[in-house]
Amino acid sequence: MAEQTRTRYALTWANDIAQAPRDHWNALAEPLKTPFLEWDWLWNVEHSGSATAHTGWLPNHLLVWQDQRLVAAAPLYVKGHSYGEFVFDHQWADLAYRLGVNYYPKLLGMTPFTPAVGYRFLIDPDQDEAALTALMLREIDHFCERNSLSGCHFLFVDPDWQPLVEAHGYLAWNHHSYQWQNRDYQSFDDYLGEFNANQRRNIKRERKAVTQAGLEIQVYSGEAIPPRLFTLMYDFYSGTCDKFMWGSKYLTQRFFELLHQNYQHRVVFVAASELERPGCDPVAMSFCIRKGDQLYGRYWGCHQEIDSLHFEACYYAPIEHAIAQGVRDFDPGAGGQHKKRRGFPAVTNTSLHRLYNARLNQILKPYLLEANQLEAQEVAAINADLPFKQK
């Protein structure tokens, strides 16, 4: 069986997504729920100068061919740091240092700067997924050994794919994020009806504060987005990073310009404009990506601080848009301080890890068992405290 596998498939490594044929890659990626493994998104991230060897994201994508046809692929990056991952393993790196072990470089499977669940190997549905996953994991082991990489890490994995990888000894580390779910709401008022009276009044007050500030909220999507907004969105994103997230400005202006050229069909912008200045640029914007019935919040920014505008642009207006458009799930993005009070339950997401140093692996394995138990307790505690009506 192993000999047949070696003769049926050819495995190659690509240090640029452009080395993979766009149509072949998208034939594997477009049927998936996640938009963030599609060729154009990854090409934009790499060719905008955002994820490159210079920024510590060296592309090394694994490609599997059968008769010159791409039948499987794994988006992968060699990392010399842990920034832009949103799974915080800096303590692991510190532990490795104390043990006299190099933690970097490491191999990483995720879409750069994108903490959204859905990472997996892209595999032709006509192929044996379990067999190809095993073949690719063996090749990854060989690659890491040849290049002295400390380990391989898959972040924000697709839960349907997770068991295939865990079967090969990868360690699971659970985390949580927040997700809104559409329970067949017909309007935003239907959604408000889920909350207790106190929080329902609070949300109405917050939305009213934006209106009283003289702002109008407009949602633009796809081809209806004015080209100017893509550059403006970078300005808002850049300003937010400068004010609140120093050192995390990972995306370049070129990335946002490329979205207009080749990914506009998946983009949703929420723009807040001054009613008294029609035709002027928005004073705030949020940036979402939509694919099918899934909506993902990515970034936001504003030129001036206005009461509750962040909640309106990043949560309420996208939820109202999602209800109108039949979206089932809305992932509002990283962070959670404000999301629980706005009706986003905590949901578990998982990262998978293989560490090639036996001692490091031996220490982390029982640690992760305990960490995952504590994580489950935290998720339960968060969801027990949501501001919904008692049923």
N, C-alpha and C positions, 0 to 999 in steps of 0.2 A: 504493500500500500504506500509506504514511504517513497519507494522508487517511482511508482506511478505519479505521485504528487510532484516529484522533482521534474519529471519529463513533461507534465501537463502545463506547468506554470513557469513563467520567467519573472523573477523579482528584481526590481531596480530601485535605486534611490535618486530622488530629484531634489536639488537644492534651490529650486524655484518652481512655484506652482505653474508657471508658464510652460514647463517641460512636460506637463500632463495635458493631453488634448482636452480642450474646454468641453466639447460635446460629449466625449467619453466620460469625463469626470461628472458632469452634470446629469448624465443618464443614471448615475449611481446616487447623486446627492439630492436631486430635485424631488424624488418621491418621499424623502424624509420630512418629518415635521419641522425640524430645525432649519432655518435659513442660513445659519452661520457656517455651514460646511460646503456651501455652494462655491463654485470656482470663482465667480466674479467677486464675491465678498473677500475671499482669501487673496485673490490677485490684487484687489484694492489695498488690503492691509499691507501686503508685501511691497507692491510697486509704488505706493505712496511714500515709502521710506519710513513707515511706522514700525513694521516688524522685519528687521534685517539683522545681519550679523553685527552691524555697527551698534544697534540698540539692544543687543543681547538675545535676539531671536533668530537663530540661524536655521532657515528652513531645511528640513531633511525628510521629505515625504516618501513614504514607501508605496510603490506601485506594483501591482500584480497583473501580469499580462497572460492572455491565452490566445494564441494565433493572432498576435498583433492587436488584440482588443483588450482594453483595460477592463478587468473584471472585479478588481478590488483596489482600494487605496486607503492609506492612513495619513491624515495631515499631522505632521510631527515637526518639532522644533528642538534643536539643541540649545539649552539655556545655560548661561553663566551666572544667573541670579534668579531670584524668585519674584521679581516685580511684575505687575500686570497680570497676575494669575488669580488673585482673589481666593486662593487656598493657601493659608499662611503656614508654610513649613520652615520658617526661619529658625525655629527652635530645633528642628531636625538638623539643620545645617550646623547649628552651634554644638549639638551633641556629637555630630560627626567630627567636628574640629577637636573636641575634647578627647575623642577616641583616636585621634591621629589619622582620620579618614577624610579624603577629599569628597565633599558633597557635590561640588560643581566641577565640571559640567554634568548636566543630567539631560535625559530625553523627556520631552513633554508632549503629550497629546491633548490639545485643546485649540479652540480658535483664539488667537491672541486678544487679550484685553476684554474677553467676553464671558462673564460669569452666568451663562445660560445653559440649562440642562439640554443635553442632546448629543454630546460627543460619542462617536462610535466609529468603527471601521466602516468604510463604504464598500458594500459587497453586492454584486449582481444577485438578484433574487433567484435566478436560475442555478446559482452555485450552491454548494454545500457550505453554509455559513460557519458551522462549527469547525469543519475541516480547514477552511481558509483562515479563520481566526487563529487556529492553532499554528498553522504554517507561518502566518505573519508574526505571531508572538515569538516563535523560534527564531525568525530572521532578526527581529528586534533584539533578542538576547545576543545573537552573534554580532550585530552592529555595535551594541553597547560594549561588548567585550573587546572588539577590535579597536574601539576608539576610547577605551578607558573611561566610560561613563558610569557614574555611580548607581544609576537606577533609571527606571522608566515609570512615568506618572501619567495617568489619564484623568482629567478633571471634568467635573460636571457631566458624568457619563449618562448615556441613555439607559434607563433602568432595565429595558428589555435586553440590552446587550451585556449588561453587567455580569450575569451568571456565567456567560461564556468565558469571560476573562478571569473571574474568581476561580473557576475550575482549574486554572493553570497556576494557582498559588499567589495571585495578586492579593494584597491586603486592602481591605475596604476601610475607608475613613469617612464617616458621615458628618455632614454639615447641615445647615438649614438656610433656606431663602424664603421668599414670600410670594404668594400667587393668588390672584383673584380668579374666581371661577364663576361663569355665567350660569345661573340656575334658571334659565329660560325667562329672564327678566324681559319685560316689554318696554320698560322705561327706566330712567334713573330713579324715579320715585319708587318704583318696585324694589330697586336695590336698597334705597333708603329705608324701606319698610322692614328690612332685616335687623336694623339697629335698635338698641334701646332708646328711650325717649331723649335722654340726655345727649347722647352722641349724635342722634338724628338732628337735634337742634344745633349742635356745634357745627356739623357739616353744612347745614343750611346757612349758618352765620358766616362760615368761611367763604362759601361761594358768593354770598351777598357782598362781602367785603371787596371782592375783586370787581364786581359790577359797580359798587359805589366809588371805587377808585377811578372810574371812567374808562374801564378796559373792556374790550370785546375779544372773545376767544373764537378763533377760527381754526378748523382742522383741515389740513391739505394732505392729499395722498396721491401717489403715482404721478401721472402726467399732468395733473392739475397743480403741481407744486411750482411756483415761480422760481426760475433758476437762481435768482438772487438769494433765496433763502438758504441755499446750501453753504454759501460763503458766510452768511450771517450765523448759521448754526455753529460753524467752527469758532466764530468770535465768542458766542455765548459759552460754548464748551471750554474754550481756552480761558475765559474769564473765571468760570467756576473753578477750574483746576488751580488757577493762580490764587484765588481767594481761600479755598477750602481744602484743596488736595494737592499741596505743593509736591512736586516731583512725580505727579501721576498724569502729566499731559502726554499720553502715549501716541495719540493720533495727530497726524499732520493736517494742515489745511488741504493739501493735495488729496488726502483720503476723502474728504467731504466733496471736493470737486469731482472726483471719480464716481462717487455715488450718483451724481446727476447724470453722468454719461452712460453708466451701465447697470445701475441698481435702483433707479428711481421707482420702478414698479413695486418695490417692497417698502419704500420709505413712507412714513407718516410724520408730519410736523404739526405740532400744536403751537399756535402763535397767539400772543396777547398783544393787541394794538390799542392805541389811544383813540377813543371815539372822536375826540376833538381835533385829531390830526389825521384825517383820512388820507390814505396813500403813502403815509410815512412808514418807515421800517418798524417792525414789532419791537416792543420793549423787553420781551421775554419769549423764549421758545423752548419746547422740549422735543426730543427726537426719539421716534419709535420705529421699529421694524415689524411688518406684518407678513405672515405667510399662512394662507388658508385661514383656519380659525384660531390661530395663535398670534398674540401681540406681545412684543417685547419692548420695554422701556430701556433707553440707553443713556441719554445725557440731557442736561438742561442748563439754562443760564438766563440771567436777567441783567439789565442795565441799572436797575434801581430796586431797592428792597420795598416790596408792597405786601401788606398783610395778606397772608394765605395764598399768594400767587403761586408759590411752589406746589402747594397741594392741588390747586386747580389745574395747573399745566401738566403735572406729572401723574396725578391720580384721577381726579374727578372727570376732567374733560376726556382723557383716554378711555375711562370706563364708560362714559356716556356714548362715545364713539363706538366702543366695542359692542355695546348693547344694540345700537342701531345697525351695525354691520354684521351681526351674528357671530362675533368672535366668542369662542368658548373659554379661553384661558388668557390671562394677562400677567406676564412676569414683569414687575415694575423696575427690576434692576437691583444692583447691589445695595446693601445697607438695610436697616430695618427699624431704626428709631421711631420713624413716623408711620410706618406702614400698618402696624398692628391696629392702631387707633382708627385707621381709614378702611378697615375691613379686609385686610390681606392676611389670611391664615399662614402660619409657618408650614413649610413642606420640607421634607428631607431630600438632600441631594448627596451624591456620593462621588468620592475620588478613589482611584485604584492605584496601588503602588507596588512596584517590585524593586527591592534594594539588594544590590549584589554583594554587599559586605555582610557576611553571616552574623557578625556580632551586632551590627547596627540593626539588622533585621530581627534578631533575637530580642533586643531591647524594645523595639517598637511594636512588635506583635501583641504582647499583653497590654501595652499602653493603649493601643487602638481599641481593644475589646472594652476596656474601661471607659475610654473617651466616647465610644459609640453609645454605651449605656447612659452616660450623662447627657449626651446630645438628645437621645430619645426623651429623657425626662424634661429637658429644656423645651423641646417642641411641644410636649404635652402641656407644660405650664403656660407657654405663650398662648396656645389655642384655648385653654381653659379661661383665659382672661380677655378674650375678644369682646368688644362692646356690642354684642348682638343680643336680641331679645331672648329671654329664657323660654325654652320650649318644653 
